C-alpha cells in the first residue's frame, strides 16, 4: 500500500493522559504543582481552597510518588508497602506487556481508552490522528473533492455519501456484510450503534446490541477486546442494562478481567473498584492495590487518584448495597 510521504512525518498530539487538570476546578492545562505530591492546580487560589481536603491524602500521595518506577513488580510492591497492604501473595495475573494490535498506518499500538476510529469499508481500526492526517492531505490535494480522492487509506474504498440518509444506508450495508462474516470489529461497532441509537436508520435496540457485543467478545482481535470492555461497563454500571441481575454483574467483572489481562487500563481500574467496594465480588484490598498499582505504573491518572484518596486503613469499605455500584456518568461512546 502506497502512503503519501507527508503522512509519515507528523507528530502525535499530546494524549489526554498527558494533559493536566486542576484538582479542584478541573480546568485543563494546570501548571501549578503541590510540592510534596505534585498534584496539579491551575492557580495558588485553587490550591489553598483545596488544602483542607487535600492535606488528608497529600502525605500518602507523596509516598506513592517516591516509589521507584523502573520496574513494574518493584513498583507494585512499593505501593502496597506505602499503603500498608500486603499484596505479595496476590495471584491475579496483571500484564507485563500490551496487546499486539497496532494501527496499519503508523504501526503504533491502540489504546483501550479511545483515540481510534473504525473503518466500515474494510472493518479495520486506525488511529483517529491518522485519519485526520489523511483527510488534511486529501483536502490539500483536492480541496473541492472533484477527483474522488476522499477514500479509505487502507482499502481505497470511497467514503459514504455526505447526505445523511444515503451515507447511513451505505454504512449499514457494509456493517451487515461484515457482521454476516462474524467479524468481531463490525459486531462491536454495530452493537454500540444499536445500544446508543447513533444510526437513525438502525434505530435503538439494546437487546440486539448486547447480542452483537457478546458475539464480538467471543471473537478475536482488538474488536473482541473492545466488545468485552463495553460489556464490562454496561453490566457493572448501567442500571438500564442490568437493573438487578447479580449474575450479569459477575459476567461484567469477568469481561473486565479479560481486558485487564491484555493491558486495558480502564478495566484495571474498574476491576480494582469492584474488589475495593465489593461490587459483584468479595472485597479484596490486596487485589485492588495490585491492579491500581499496575494501572498507575502505566500512567493512568484515575488509578493514581484512587490510590491516594482511598482510606486503606478502614477495616471495611462495604456498604449495605455494595453489589450495586453508582452509574458512571462518563461511559465511553462508540467509535464514529
SERO-4910 file (N, C-alpha, C, O; in steps of 0.05 Angstrom, whole numbers):
BEGIN
 pado doro    nc1    nc2    nc3   cac1   cac2   cac3    cc1    cc2    cc3    oc1    oc2    oc3
  Unk    A     17    -24      0      0      0      0     17     25      0     35     27     17
  Unk    A     13     43    -18     28     68    -20     16     88     -2     -9     91      0
  Unk    A     33    103     12     23    124     30     37    150     23     61    149     16
  Unk    A     23    172     24     36    198     19     59    202     39     55    196     63
  Unk    A     82    211     31    104    215     50     98    233     73    109    230     94
  Unk    A     80    253     68     73    271     90     60    257    114     62    266    136
  Unk    A     47    234    108     33    221    129     51    207    149     43    200    171
  Unk    A     76    204    142     95    191    160    113    211    175    132    203    188
  Unk    A    107    237    174    124    257    185    111    274    207    125    290    219
  Unk    A     85    269    213     73    286    233     79    276    261     86    252    264
  Unk    A     76    293    281     79    285    308     51    282    321     34    298    317
  Unk    A     48    261    337     23    257    350     17    279    371     35    287    385
  Unk    A     -8    288    372    -15    308    393    -13    296    420    -15    271    423
  Unk    A    -10    312    441     -9    300    468    -35    287    475    -57    298    469
  Unk    A    -34    264    488    -58    250    495    -71    262    520    -59    279    533
  Unk    A    -96    254    526   -109    265    549    -95    257    575    -96    272    595
  Unk    A    -81    234    575    -67    227    600    -43    245    605    -33    246    627
  Unk    A    -33    259    584    -11    277    587    -20    305    594     -4    322    602
  Unk    A    -46    311    590    -57    337    596    -65    338    626    -80    321    635
  Unk    A    -56    359    640    -61    361    668    -86    378    673    -90    398    660
  Unk    A   -102    369    692   -126    384    700   -124    392    729   -112    378    746
  Unk    A   -136    415    736   -135    425    763   -150    405    781   -172    396    775
  Unk    A   -138    399    804   -150    380    823   -176    391    836   -191    376    847
  Unk    A   -181    418    835   -204    429    847   -226    437    827   -248    428    828
  Unk    A   -218    453    807   -238    463    788   -238    448    762   -255    453    744
  Unk    A   -219    429    758   -217    412    734   -211    428    709   -216    418    687
  Unk    A   -199    452    712   -192    467    688   -168    454    674   -149    445    687
  Unk    A   -169    453    648   -148    440    633   -123    457    631   -125    482    630
  Unk    A   -100    444    629    -75    459    626    -64    469    653    -51    490    653
  Unk    A    -69    455    675    -59    464    701    -28    462    701    -17    441    694
  Unk    A    -15    483    710     14    484    710     26    485    738     50    480    742
  Unk    A     10    491    759     20    491    786     20    463    797      4    446    790
  Unk    A     39    458    816     41    432    828     44    434    859     57    452    869
  Unk    A     30    415    873     35    413    902     63    403    906     72    385    893
  Unk    A     77    416    925    105    409    929    110    379    936    126    366    922
  Unk    A     98    368    957    104    340    965     94    319    945    108    301    938
  Unk    A     69    322    935     57    300    919     54    307    890     46    290    874
  Unk    A     59    332    882     58    341    854     30    340    842     27    337    818
  Unk    A      9    342    859    -18    345    849    -21    371    833    -10    391    841
  Unk    A    -36    370    811    -38    393    793    -59    413    802    -81    405    811
  Unk    A    -53    439    799    -72    460    804    -68    482    783    -46    485    772
  Unk    A    -89    497    778    -87    518    758    -78    544    770    -68    562    756
  Unk    A    -80    547    797    -72    572    810    -67    566    839    -76    546    850
  Unk    A    -53    585    852    -49    583    881    -75    585    897    -78    573    918
  Unk    A    -94    600    886   -120    603    900   -135    576    901   -146    569    922
  Unk    A   -134    561    879   -147    534    879   -133    516    899   -146    500    912
  Unk    A   -106    518    900    -91    501    918    -99    507    947   -102    488    963
  Unk    A   -101    533    954   -109    540    982   -137    530    988   -142    521   1011
  Unk    A   -156    533    969   -183    524    974   -184    494    978   -201    484    994
  Unk    A   -167    479    964   -168    450    965   -153    438    988   -155    414    994
  Unk    A   -136    455   1002   -118    444   1022   -133    430   1045   -123    409   1053
  Unk    A   -155    440   1056   -168    425   1078   -175    396   1072   -173    379   1090
  Unk    A   -182    390   1047   -188    362   1040   -163    348   1029   -159    324   1033
  Unk    A   -145    363   1016   -122    351   1003   -101    343   1024    -86    324   1019
  Unk    A   -100    357   1046    -79    350   1066    -82    322   1078    -63    311   1088
  Unk    A   -107    311   1076   -111    284   1087    -97    263   1070    -90    242   1081
  Unk    A    -93    268   1044    -80    248   1027    -54    257   1015    -41    242   1001
  Unk    A    -45    281   1022    -21    292   1009      4    275   1017     20    268    999
  Unk    A      6    267   1042     29    251   1051     29    224   1038     50    214   1029
  Unk    A      6    211   1036      4    185   1023     11    187    993     25    170    983
  Unk    A      0    208    980      7    211    951     37    216    947     48    207    928
  Unk    A     50    230    966     78    235    964     94    209    968    114    205    954
  Unk    A     85    192    986     99    166    990     96    148    965    114    134    957
  Unk    A     72    149    953     68    133    928     85    144    906     97    129    890
  Unk    A     87    171    904    103    183    883    133    176    886    147    175    866
  Unk    A    142    172    911    170    167    916    178    138    909    202    132    909
  Unk    A    159    121    904    165     93    897    179     92    870    169    104    851
  Unk    A    202     78    867    216     76    841    198     64    820    183     45    825
  Unk    A    200     75    796    184     66    773    200     52    752    191     50    729
  Unk    A    223     42    759    239     29    738    231      0    732    239    -11    712
  Unk    A    214    -12    750    205    -40    745    177    -42    756    171    -32    778
  Unk    A    160    -56    741    131    -58    749    128    -73    775    113    -65    792
  Unk    A    141    -96    778    138   -112    802    148    -97    826    135    -98    848
  Unk    A    171    -83    824    182    -67    846    162    -45    853    158    -39    876
  Unk    A    151    -32    833    132    -10    837    107    -20    852     98     -8    871
  Unk    A     96    -43    844     72    -54    857     78    -60    886     61    -54    903
  Unk    A    101    -72    892    108    -79    919    112    -54    936    103    -52    959
  Unk    A    125    -33    924    130     -8    938    104      6    944    101     18    966
  Unk    A     85      6    926     59     20    931     44      5    953     33     18    970
  Unk    A     43    -21    952     30    -37    973     42    -31   1000     28    -29   1020
  Unk    A     69    -29   1001     82    -23   1027     75      5   1036     70      9   1060
  Unk    A     74     24   1018     67     52   1025     38     53   1036     32     70   1054
  Unk    A     21     36   1026     -7     37   1035    -12     19   1059    -33     21   1072
  Unk    A      8      3   1066      4    -15   1089    -13    -39   1082    -26    -50   1100
  Unk    A    -13    -48   1057    -29    -70   1048    -11    -92   1038      8    -87   1023
  Unk    A    -15   -117   1047      1   -139   1038    -10   -150   1012    -30   -165   1012
  Unk    A      3   -143    990     -5   -153    964     14   -173    952     13   -180    928
  Unk    A     33   -183    968     53   -201    958     42   -228    950     54   -241    932
  Unk    A     21   -237    963     10   -264    957    -13   -264    937    -25   -284    932
  Unk    A    -18   -241    924    -39   -239    904    -32   -255    879    -11   -251    868
  Unk    A    -50   -272    871    -45   -290    848    -57   -278    822    -53   -290    801
  Unk    A    -71   -256    824    -83   -244    800    -61   -236    780    -43   -221    787
  Unk    A    -63   -246    755    -42   -241    735    -47   -214    722    -66   -211    706
  Unk    A    -30   -195    727    -31   -169    713    -11   -170    690     10   -183    692
  Unk    A    -17   -156    669      0   -158    645     27   -145    648     30   -125    662
  Unk    A     47   -156    635     73   -143    634     78   -131    606     98   -118    602
  Unk    A     60   -136    588     62   -125    561     34   -118    551     14   -127    562
  Unk    A     33   -101    530      7    -93    519     -2   -113    498     14   -131    489
  Unk    A    -27   -111    489    -37   -128    468    -22   -121    442    -12    -99    439
  Unk    A    -20   -140    423     -4   -136    399    -17   -120    377     -3   -115    357
  Unk    A    -42   -112    380    -55    -98    358    -43    -70    353    -38    -55    372
  Unk    A    -38    -64    328    -26    -38    320    -42    -26    297    -55    -40    282
  Unk    A    -40      0    295    -52     15    272    -37      8    247    -12      7    246
  Unk    A    -52      3    225    -39     -5    200    -25     18    186    -10     13    167
  Unk    A    -29     42    195    -16     65    182      9     74    197     31     75    185
  Unk    A      7     79    223     30     88    238     44     66    253     66     70    264
  Unk    A     32     42    254     44     18    267     47     22    297     63      7    309
  Unk    A     33     40    309     33     43    338     10     29    350    -11     25    337
  Unk    A     13     21    375     -8      5    389    -33     21    394    -32     46    397
  Unk    A    -56      8    394    -81     20    401    -83     23    431    -72      8    446
  Unk    A    -99     43    440   -106     46    468   -135     39    472   -152     45    456
  Unk    A   -140     25    495   -168     19    501   -183     43    510   -208     42    512
  Unk    A   -169     66    515   -183     90    524   -194    107    502   -206    128    507
  Unk    A   -190     99    477   -201    114    455   -179    123    436   -156    113    437
  Unk    A   -185    143    419   -165    154    401   -163    137    375   -143    140    360
  Unk    A   -182    120    370   -182    104    345   -209    106    332   -229    114    344
  Unk    A   -210     99    307   -235    101    291   -238     75    275   -219     63    265
  Unk    A   -263     67    272   -270     42    257   -275     49    228   -292     66    222
  Unk    A   -262     35    209   -266     39    181   -286     18    171   -280     -6    170
  Unk    A   -311     27    165   -332      8    159   -329     -6    132   -342    -26    127
  Unk    A   -311      4    115   -308     -8     89   -292    -34     90   -299    -54     79
  Unk    A   -269    -33    105   -252    -57    107   -252    -69    135   -237    -88    141
  Unk    A   -269    -58    153   -272    -68    181   -245    -69    195   -237    -89    207
  Unk    A   -231    -46    195   -205    -44    209   -206    -19    226   -220      0    221
  Unk    A   -190    -20    248   -187      4    265   -161     18    257   -141      5    251
  Unk    A   -162     45    257   -138     61    254   -139     83    275   -160     89    285
  Unk    A   -116     95    280   -116    118    299   -131    141    287   -130    146    263
  Unk    A   -145    155    304   -160    179    296   -142    200    284   -149    213    264
  Unk    A   -118    203    295    -99    223    285    -90    216    257    -84    233    241
  Unk    A    -88    189    251    -80    181    224   -102    188    204    -96    197    182
  Unk    A   -127    183    212   -149    190    195   -151    220    190   -156    229    167
  Unk    A   -146    236    210   -146    265    207   -123    275    189   -127    293    173
  Unk    A   -100    262    192    -78    270    175    -83    263    146    -76    278    127
  Unk    A    -96    239    141   -103    232    114   -123    251    102   -121    259     79
  Unk    A   -143    261    118   -162    280    108   -149    306    101   -156    319     81
  Unk    A   -130    315    118   -115    340    111   -100    337     85   -100    356     69
  Unk    A    -88    315     80    -74    310     55    -93    311     32    -87    323     11
  Unk    A   -116    297     35   -135    296     13   -146    324      6   -148    331    -17
  Unk    A   -151    340     27   -162    367     22   -141    386     10   -148    403     -6
  Unk    A   -116    381     16    -95    398      4    -91    391    -25    -87    409    -42
  Unk    A    -94    365    -32    -90    357    -60   -115    362    -76   -114    367   -100
  Unk    A   -139    361    -63   -164    363    -78   -184    378    -60   -202    365    -48
  Unk    A   -182    405    -58   -199    420    -39   -229    416    -43   -244    417    -24
  Unk    A   -238    412    -68   -267    411    -73   -276    382    -78   -300    378    -85
  Unk    A   -259    362    -74   -268    334    -77   -275    327   -106   -291    309   -110
  Unk    A   -263    340   -126   -271    335   -153   -259    309   -164   -270    297   -183
  Unk    A   -237    299   -152   -224    275   -163   -233    250   -148   -224    228   -155
  Unk    A   -250    253   -128   -258    229   -112   -236    217    -96   -236    192    -93
  Unk    A   -217    233    -87   -194    222    -72   -200    217    -43   -183    206    -29
  Unk    A   -224    226    -33   -231    221     -5   -238    192     -2   -262    185     -3
  Unk    A   -219    175      3   -223    146      4   -209    135     29   -193    149     42
  Unk    A   -216    110     35   -203     97     58   -173     94     54   -165     86     32
  Unk    A   -157    101     73   -128     99     69   -118     71     68    -95     66     61
  Unk    A   -135     51     75   -126     24     75   -135      9     50   -118     -4     37
  Unk    A   -161     10     44   -171     -6     21   -178     11     -3   -186      1    -24
  Unk    A   -177     38      0   -183     57    -21   -212     57    -29   -219     68    -50
  Unk    A   -230     46    -13   -258     47    -18   -268     76    -14   -259     90      4
  Unk    A   -287     85    -31   -296    113    -28   -311    117     -2   -323     98      9
  Unk    A   -310    141      8   -324    148     33   -354    147     28   -363    152      5
  Unk    A   -371    142     48   -400    144     45   -409    171     36   -395    191     42
  Unk    A   -431    173     22   -441    200     14   -445    219     37   -450    211     60
  Unk    A   -442    245     31   -444    265     52   -473    267     62   -477    272     86
  Unk    A   -492    263     45   -520    265     52   -526    243     73   -520    220     69
  Unk    A   -539    251     96   -541    234    120   -555    207    113   -544    186    120
  Unk    A   -578    208    101   -593    184     97   -578    165     78   -576    141     84
  Unk    A   -568    176     56   -553    159     37   -528    148     50   -521    124     45
  Unk    A   -514    164     65   -489    155     78   -495    133     99   -480    114    101
  Unk    A   -517    136    114   -524    116    134   -531     89    121   -524     68    131
  Unk    A   -544     90     97   -551     66     83   -526     51     75   -524     26     77
  Unk    A   -506     66     65   -480     53     57   -466     41     81   -456     19     79
  Unk    A   -466     56    103   -452     46    127   -465     20    138   -452      1    144
  Unk    A   -492     21    139   -507     -3    149   -503    -27    131   -500    -49    141
  Unk    A   -503    -22    105   -499    -44     86   -472    -57     90   -469    -81     90
  Unk    A   -451    -40     94   -424    -50     98   -422    -65    125   -410    -86    126
  Unk    A   -434    -54    146   -433    -67    172   -447    -94    171   -437   -113    183
  Unk    A   -470    -95    159   -485   -121    158   -469   -142    142   -470   -166    149
  Unk    A   -455   -133    122   -438   -152    107   -416   -163    125   -410   -187    124
  Unk    A   -403   -146    140   -381   -155    158   -392   -172    181   -380   -192    188
  Unk    A   -416   -164    192   -427   -180    214   -435   -208    204   -433   -227    219
  Unk    A   -445   -210    179   -452   -236    168   -428   -255    167   -431   -279    167
  Unk    A   -404   -243    165   -379   -259    164   -368   -263    192   -345   -272    195
  Unk    A   -383   -256    213   -375   -259    241   -349   -243    247   -332   -253    261
  Unk    A   -348   -219    236   -325   -202    241   -329   -188    269   -348   -174    273
  Unk    A   -310   -192    287   -313   -182    315   -314   -152    316   -329   -140    331
  Unk    A   -298   -138    300   -297   -109    300   -323    -98    290   -333    -78    302
  Unk    A   -335   -109    269   -361   -100    259   -383   -106    279   -401    -89    283
  Unk    A   -382   -129    292   -402   -135    313   -401   -115    336   -421   -107    346
  Unk    A   -377   -108    344   -374    -88    365   -385    -61    357   -400    -49    372
  Unk    A   -378    -52    333   -387    -26    323   -417    -25    320   -430     -6    328
  Unk    A   -429    -46    308   -458    -46    303   -472    -49    330   -494    -37    334
  Unk    A   -461    -64    349   -473    -67    375   -474    -40    389   -495    -33    401
  Unk    A   -453    -25    388   -452      2    400   -473     20    387   -486     36    401
  Unk    A   -474     19    360   -494     36    346   -522     30    354   -539     48    357
  Unk    A   -528      4    358   -555     -4    366   -562      4    395   -584     13    401
  Unk    A   -542      2    413   -547      9    441   -551     39    444   -568     47    459
  Unk    A   -535     55    430   -536     84    433   -555     97    413   -561    121    415
  Unk    A   -564     82    392   -582     94    372   -568    115    355   -581    134    347
  Unk    A   -542    111    350   -527    131    335   -532    131    305   -525    150    291
  Unk    A   -544    110    295   -552    109    266   -582    108    265   -594     87    270
  Unk    A   -595    130    257   -625    131    256   -637    109    239   -659     99    246
  Unk    A   -624    101    218   -635     80    200   -636     53    214   -653     36    208
  Unk    A   -619     49    234   -620     24    250   -639     26    274   -651      6    282
  Unk    A   -642     50    285   -658     53    309   -642     45    333   -618     41    333
  Unk    A   -656     42    356   -644     35    381   -656      9    391   -680      6    395
  Unk    A   -638    -11    394   -647    -38    403   -625    -48    421   -605    -60    412
  Unk    A   -629    -44    448   -609    -52    467   -604    -82    468   -582    -91    469
  Unk    A   -626    -97    467   -623   -127    468   -607   -137    445   -589   -154    448
  Unk    A   -613   -128    420   -598   -137    397   -569   -127    398   -550   -142    390
  Unk    A   -565   -103    408   -538    -93    411   -521   -109    430   -498   -114    425
  Unk    A   -533   -117    452   -519   -134    472   -512   -161    460   -490   -172    465
  Unk    A   -530   -173    443   -524   -198    430   -499   -195    412   -482   -213    411
  Unk    A   -498   -173    397   -475   -169    379   -449   -164    395   -428   -174    387
  Unk    A   -451   -150    417   -427   -146    434   -418   -172    446   -394   -177    448
  Unk    A   -437   -189    455   -429   -216    465   -415   -232    444   -395   -245    449
  Unk    A   -426   -231    419   -413   -246    397   -385   -235    391   -367   -249    386
  Unk    A   -383   -208    393   -357   -195    388   -337   -204    410   -314   -210    403
  Unk    A   -345   -205    435   -327   -212    457   -317   -241    454   -296   -248    465
  Unk    A   -333   -258    441   -324   -286    437   -305   -289    413   -294   -310    409
  Unk    A   -301   -268    398   -284   -269    374   -255   -265    381   -246   -272    403
  Unk    A   -240   -253    363   -212   -248    367   -204   -220    357   -219   -207    343
  Unk    A   -180   -211    365   -170   -186    356   -179   -163    374   -191   -166    395
  Unk    A   -172   -138    365   -177   -114    381   -207   -109    384   -216   -100    405
  Unk    A   -223   -115    363   -252   -112    364   -264   -129    386   -283   -120    399
  Unk    A   -254   -153    390   -264   -171    412   -258   -159    439   -276   -159    456
  Unk    A   -234   -147    443   -228   -135    469   -244   -110    474   -252   -105    497
  Unk    A   -250    -94    453   -267    -71    456   -295    -79    463   -308    -66    479
  Unk    A   -305   -101    451   -331   -111    458   -333   -120    487   -353   -115    500
  Unk    A   -312   -134    496   -312   -143    524   -311   -119    543   -323   -120    564
  Unk    A   -295    -98    536   -294    -75    553   -321    -61    555   -329    -52    576
  Unk    A   -334    -58    532   -360    -45    532   -380    -61    549   -396    -49    564
  Unk    A   -380    -87    547   -399   -103    563   -392   -101    593   -411   -101    609
  Unk    A   -367    -99    599   -360    -96    628   -371    -70    639   -383    -70    661
  Unk    A   -369    -48    624   -380    -22    634   -411    -24    636   -422    -15    656
  Unk    A   -424    -36    616   -453    -37    616   -463    -55    638   -482    -47    652
  Unk    A   -452    -79    641   -462    -98    661   -456    -89    690   -472    -96    708
  Unk    A   -435    -74    694   -428    -66    721   -441    -40    729   -451    -38    752
  Unk    A   -442    -21    711   -450      6    719   -477     15    708   -490     33    720
  Unk    A   -486      4    686   -510     15    673   -535      1    684   -540    -22    678
  Unk    A   -551     15    700   -575      3    712   -597     -2    691   -614    -19    695
  Unk    A   -596     12    669   -616      7    648   -611    -20    635   -630    -34    627
  Unk    A   -586    -28    633   -579    -54    621   -581    -76    642   -591    -98    636
  Unk    A   -571    -71    665   -571    -90    687   -583    -79    712   -569    -69    729
  Unk    A   -610    -79    714   -623    -66    737   -617    -81    764   -611    -67    784
  Unk    A   -619   -107    765   -615   -122    790   -607   -151    786   -615   -168    802
  Unk    A   -592   -157    765   -584   -184    759   -555   -187    768   -536   -177    755
  Unk    A   -551   -201    791   -524   -205    802   -506   -221    783   -482   -216    781
  Unk    A   -518   -241    769   -502   -257    751   -491   -241    727   -468   -245    718
  Unk    A   -507   -222    718   -497   -204    696   -474   -187    707   -455   -183    692
  Unk    A   -476   -178    732   -454   -163    743   -429   -179    745   -407   -169    738
  Unk    A   -431   -205    753   -408   -222    754   -397   -226    725   -372   -228    722
  Unk    A   -414   -228    706   -405   -231    678   -389   -206    669   -369   -209    655
  Unk    A   -399   -183    678   -384   -158    672   -356   -158    685   -337   -149    673
  Unk    A   -355   -168    709   -329   -170    723   -310   -188    707   -286   -182    704
  Unk    A   -320   -211    697   -303   -229    681   -294   -216    656   -271   -220    648
  Unk    A   -311   -200    643   -303   -186    619   -281   -165    625   -262   -162    610
  Unk    A   -285   -151    648   -264   -132    656   -238   -145    661   -217   -134    654
  Unk    A   -238   -169    673   -213   -183    678   -200   -192    652   -175   -191    650
  Unk    A   -216   -200    632   -205   -208    607   -190   -185    594   -167   -188    584
  Unk    A   -202   -161    594   -189   -138    581   -165   -128    599   -145   -120    588
  Unk    A   -168   -129    625   -146   -121    643   -121   -137    638    -99   -127    639
  Unk    A   -124   -163    633   -101   -181    628    -88   -174    602    -65   -183    598
  Unk    A   -101   -160    584    -89   -152    559    -79   -123    560    -72   -112    539
  Unk    A    -79   -111    583    -68    -84    585    -88    -61    585    -80    -38    582
  Unk    A   -114    -67    587   -134    -46    588   -134    -31    614   -143    -42    634
  Unk    A   -124     -6    614   -122      9    639   -149     15    651   -152     13    676
  Unk    A   -168     22    635   -195     28    645   -207      5    659   -219      8    680
  Unk    A   -204    -19    648   -215    -43    661   -200    -51    685   -211    -63    704
  Unk    A   -174    -45    686   -159    -50    711   -171    -33    734   -174    -43    756
  Unk    A   -177     -8    728   -188     10    749   -216      1    756   -223      0    780
  Unk    A   -233     -7    737   -260    -17    742   -258    -42    760   -273    -45    779
  Unk    A   -241    -61    752   -238    -85    768   -228    -80    796   -237    -92    815
  Unk    A   -209    -61    798   -199    -54    825   -221    -42    842   -223    -47    866
  Unk    A   -239    -25    830   -261    -14    845   -280    -35    854   -292    -33    876
  Unk    A   -284    -56    837   -302    -78    845   -290    -92    870   -305    -99    888
  Unk    A   -264    -98    869   -252   -111    892   -251    -93    917   -253   -102    939
  Unk    A   -248    -67    912   -246    -48    934   -272    -44    949   -272    -42    973
  Unk    A   -294    -43    934   -320    -36    945   -340    -60    946   -362    -57    955
  Unk    A   -331    -83    937   -348   -106    938   -370   -107    917   -392   -117    923
  Unk    A   -365    -97    893   -384    -98    871   -382   -125    858   -364   -130    842
  Unk    A   -401   -144    863   -404   -169    850   -381   -189    856   -380   -210    845
  Unk    A   -363   -182    873   -341   -199    882   -336   -195    912   -346   -175    923
  Unk    A   -322   -213    924   -314   -209    952   -293   -187    954   -276   -185    936
  Unk    A   -295   -171    974   -276   -149    978   -248   -161    981   -244   -180    996
  Unk    A   -229   -148    968   -201   -157    970   -183   -133    965   -177   -126    942
  Unk    A   -173   -120    986   -156    -97    983   -130   -103    969   -121    -87    953
  Unk    A   -119   -127    973    -93   -133    961    -96   -134    931    -78   -124    917
  Unk    A   -117   -146    920   -121   -147    891   -126   -119    880   -117   -112    859
  Unk    A   -142   -103    895   -147    -75    886   -121    -59    884   -117    -45    865
  Unk    A   -104    -62    905    -78    -48    904    -61    -57    881    -49    -40    867
  Unk    A    -60    -83    876    -43    -93    854    -53    -83    827    -36    -75    810
  Unk    A    -79    -82    823    -90    -72    798    -85    -42    795    -78    -33    773
  Unk    A    -91    -27    815    -87      2    814    -58      9    811    -51     28    796
  Unk    A    -40     -6    824    -11      0    821     -2     -6    792     15      9    781
  Unk    A    -13    -27    781     -6    -34    753    -15    -12    734      0     -4    716
  Unk    A    -40     -2    738    -50     19    720    -35     45    725    -30     60    706
  Unk    A    -29     51    750    -14     76    756     14     75    745     24     95    735
  Unk    A     26     51    745     53     48    733     53     55    704     73     64    693
  Unk    A     30     49    690     28     55    662     16     83    656     11     89    633
  Unk    A     13     99    677      6    127    673    -23    134    676    -31    156    667
  Unk    A    -40    116    687    -69    122    689    -74    141    713    -68    134    735
  Unk    A    -84    165    707    -88    185    728   -110    177    748   -108    182    772
  Unk    A   -131    163    738   -153    155    756   -142    135    777   -150    136    800
  Unk    A   -125    117    768   -113     97    787    -96    111    808    -97    104    831
  Unk    A    -81    131    799    -65    146    819    -82    160    839    -76    161    863
  Unk    A   -104    172    830   -122    186    849   -135    167    868   -138    173    892
  Unk    A   -143    143    859   -156    124    877   -136    114    898   -143    110    921
  Unk    A   -111    110    889    -90    101    908    -86    122    930    -83    115    954
  Unk    A    -87    147    922    -80    168    942   -104    177    958   -101    186    981
  Unk    A   -129    173    949   -152    184    962   -169    163    976   -190    170    987
  Unk    A   -161    138    976   -177    117    988   -167    113   1017   -143    114   1022
  Unk    A   -186    109   1036   -179    104   1064   -172     74   1067   -189     58   1073
  Unk    A   -147     67   1063   -139     39   1063   -138     28   1091   -137      3   1095
  Unk    A   -137     45   1112   -135     34   1139   -162     26   1151   -162     15   1173
  Unk    A   -184     32   1137   -210     24   1148   -214     -6   1145   -208    -17   1124
  Unk    A   -224    -20   1166   -227    -49   1164   -248    -58   1143   -245    -79   1132
  Unk    A   -269    -42   1139   -290    -50   1120   -298    -26   1104   -304     -5   1115
  Unk    A   -298    -29   1078   -306     -7   1060   -333    -13   1046   -342      3   1030
  Unk    A   -345    -35   1054   -370    -43   1040   -394    -28   1051   -395    -22   1075
  Unk    A   -413    -22   1034   -439    -10   1042   -460    -32   1041   -454    -55   1032
  Unk    A   -483    -26   1051   -505    -46   1051   -512    -54   1023   -520    -77   1018
  Unk    A   -510    -35   1003   -517    -41    976   -492    -42    958   -492    -33    936
  Unk    A   -471    -54    969   -445    -53    955   -445    -67    929   -429    -60    911
  Unk    A   -462    -87    925   -462   -101    900   -474    -85    877   -472    -93    854
  Unk    A   -486    -62    883   -497    -45    862   -483    -18    861   -490      0    876
  Unk    A   -463    -16    844   -448     10    842   -464     32    831   -484     28    817
  Unk    A   -456     56    837   -469     80    826   -462     82    796   -439     75    789
  Unk    A   -480     90    779   -475     91    750   -453    111    744   -450    132    757
  Unk    A   -437    105    724   -416    124    714   -428    144    695   -445    137    679
  Unk    A   -420    169    698   -431    190    680   -414    193    655   -422    207    636
  Unk    A   -390    180    654   -372    184    632   -366    158    618   -343    151    612
  Unk    A   -387    142    611   -383    117    596   -372    124    569   -382    142    556
  Unk    A   -352    109    559   -341    114    532   -363    112    510   -379     93    511
  Unk    A   -363    130    492   -381    129    469   -369    110    448   -345    106    447
  Unk    A   -386     99    430   -375     82    409   -359     99    389   -363    123    387
  Unk    A   -342     85    375   -326     98    354   -344    109    332   -365     97    327
  Unk    A   -336    131    320   -352    143    299   -350    126    273   -362    133    253
***
